[in-house]
Amino acid sequence: MLPFERLRALARSGSDDTSLVVEAAECLTDFAHDTTQLLTVCRRLLAYHPACGPLWWLCTRVVAAADPADAARDARRRLESDRTSARLTSVLPFPHDDPIAVLGWPELAGGALADRPDLDVIAVRAGDSRIAARMRRVEHGVRVVDATEMGALAPTHLLVEVAAASPATALVPEGMADLLWALSDIELWLVAGVGRVLPQRLFDVLEAEVTRQELPFESLDTDRAAKVAGPDALDPPDRLSARIDCPVAPELLRL
């Protein structure tokens, strides 16, 4: 597939999973020789996928790099070696007799829970249109419920995978605030894999574009969470600033 055809296919993809960002990293190496063209490509991808934190992380690292191709290859390696799911699997409560809830069945949190058949897991639908397809790959039983049913089951923990985050704010699926209000005693853990924690200025642009396009997300103060799971550890939210590993590329502060 020619580079521009590949770019169009990526832009129109309905997925914001890691696989899309990995393929985008491969695609960007084809444009690395021309910085003007590279910037145009990054802006186009972000305009189509504004809620994808790892894509912003990739693009800003590539645009700001002295060697964009090398930066794209490094970003791809980091994404493919993301240990967030494995870390989360190892720190989930054990032994644990009460249910643990997850919002939808997202990529990283779902992967962690799939490796813990000892846990009583409930997945909350919450508008995740792909939950049925993702759940077919789970070998042990997971109950899929709506928000009302979740309250009756009284889970102790709620795992929520962020689309993106800054040290102060996380972009989460729409309806999250109402869910937390209804479950005031639940312990919230955010899941933020490689590339999902961004500098505040970059996150503000992402958030504004998501709002402009009226996408089904909302913002949540990170201090509402008890813990944030990442590739290296399970940390309190006040340590999120230490996770920022990309610059603020001024060229991407306007799409």
Buried (B, 14 or more C-beta within 10 A) or exposed (E): EEBEEBBBEBBEBEBBBBEBBBBBBBBBBBBBEEEEBBBEBBBBBBEBBBBBBBBBBBBBBBBBBEEBBEBBBBBBEBBEEBBBBEBBBEEBEEEBEEBBBBBBBBBBBBBBBBBBEEBBBBBBBBEBEEBEEBBEEBEEEBBBBEBEEBBEEEBBBBBBBBBBBBBBBBBBBEBBBEBBEEBEEBBBBBBBBBBBBBBEEBBBBBBEBBEEEEBEBBBBEBEBBBBBBBBEEBBEBEEBEEBBEBEBBEBBEEB
